[in-house]
Amino acid sequence: DIQMTQSPSSLSASVGDRVTITCRASQSVSSYLNWYQQKPGKAPKLLIFAASSLLSGVPSRFSGSGSGTDFTLTISSLQPEDFATFYCQQSYNSPYTFGQGTRLEIK
Amino acid sequence: QVQLQESGPGLVKPSETLSLTCAVSGGSMSSYYWSWIRQPPGKGLEWIGYIYYSGSANYNPSLKSRVTISLDTSKMQFSLKLRSVTAADTAVYYCAREIFGSGYYFGRRWFDPWGQGTLVTVSS
């Protein structure tokens, strides 16, 4: 199985901050990499697919980049509604696997 | 807009079979993959498996011996059966539509949307 490792596991930031979350794959996944946001008690929601494509309706302050084994999710200016847990997920090989999550908290 | 809704027992006894159904509304089941994903309390996400609208399925090897996913397009639903459950199978179970990219995105796959999730507890 492809292991997905996110860093950091948790992060404290303030409204207006620029935040970057990293996801590393144990082998190349090309651009078969997606990002999800999960708020407490809710289902995950897709933010970015194919490493860098923003889902329609997702605010443009979210962006994704990377290819191969190293990927980043960037939030350019944090808003109060962005505080949540973020997961990366590879769809290059079955079984699909997720990172352990990055919890973004208010400072 | 496609919506998914899980249903099924919230409590299952050890060694019995967990059975859940996902109802699909607002769109067609054709040409999509339909997945189950679970999340133990306070932990991360684990993909269980998918079924294609044609009926072919693919499972996570870690669960393959105990899992069956089936589809009923006439009822606009798909189902999960997980046999011989233990406490380790306690989790929120989500159903999700899996999109297979085309054109520039050919081969890429992602989950959207997800159901709201249903907590299944395994306990006697």
Boltz contact constraints between the chains, C-beta under 6 A:
constraints:
  - contact:
      token1: [A, 32]
      token2: [B, 108]
      max_distance: 6.0
  - contact:
      token1: [A, 34]
      token2: [B, 110]
      max_distance: 6.0
  - contact:
      token1: [A, 43]
      token2: [B, 94]
      max_distance: 6.0
  - contact:
      token1: [A, 43]
      token2: [B, 114]
      max_distance: 6.0
  - contact:
      token1: [A, 43]
      token2: [B, 116]
      max_distance: 6.0
  - contact:
      token1: [A, 43]
      token2: [B, 117]
      max_distance: 6.0
  - contact:
      token1: [A, 44]
      token2: [B, 114]
      max_distance: 6.0
  - contact:
      token1: [A, 46]
      token2: [B, 110]
      max_distance: 6.0
  - contact:
      token1: [A, 46]
      token2: [B, 112]
      max_distance: 6.0
  - contact:
      token1: [A, 49]
      token2: [B, 110]
      max_distance: 6.0
  - contact:
      token1: [A, 50]
      token2: [B, 105]
      max_distance: 6.0
  - contact:
      token1: [A, 50]
      token2: [B, 108]
      max_distance: 6.0
  - contact:
      token1: [A, 91]
      token2: [B, 109]
      max_distance: 6.0
  - contact:
      token1: [A, 94]
      token2: [B, 58]
      max_distance: 6.0
  - contact:
      token1: [A, 95]
      token2: [B, 47]
      max_distance: 6.0
  - contact:
      token1: [A, 95]
      token2: [B, 60]
      max_distance: 6.0
  - contact:
      token1: [A, 96]
      token2: [B, 47]
      max_distance: 6.0
  - contact:
      token1: [A, 98]
      token2: [B, 44]
      max_distance: 6.0
  - contact:
      token1: [A, 98]
      token2: [B, 45]
      max_distance: 6.0
  - contact:
      token1: [A, 100]
      token2: [B, 44]
      max_distance: 6.0
  - contact:
      token1: [A, 101]
      token2: [B, 44]
      max_distance: 6.0
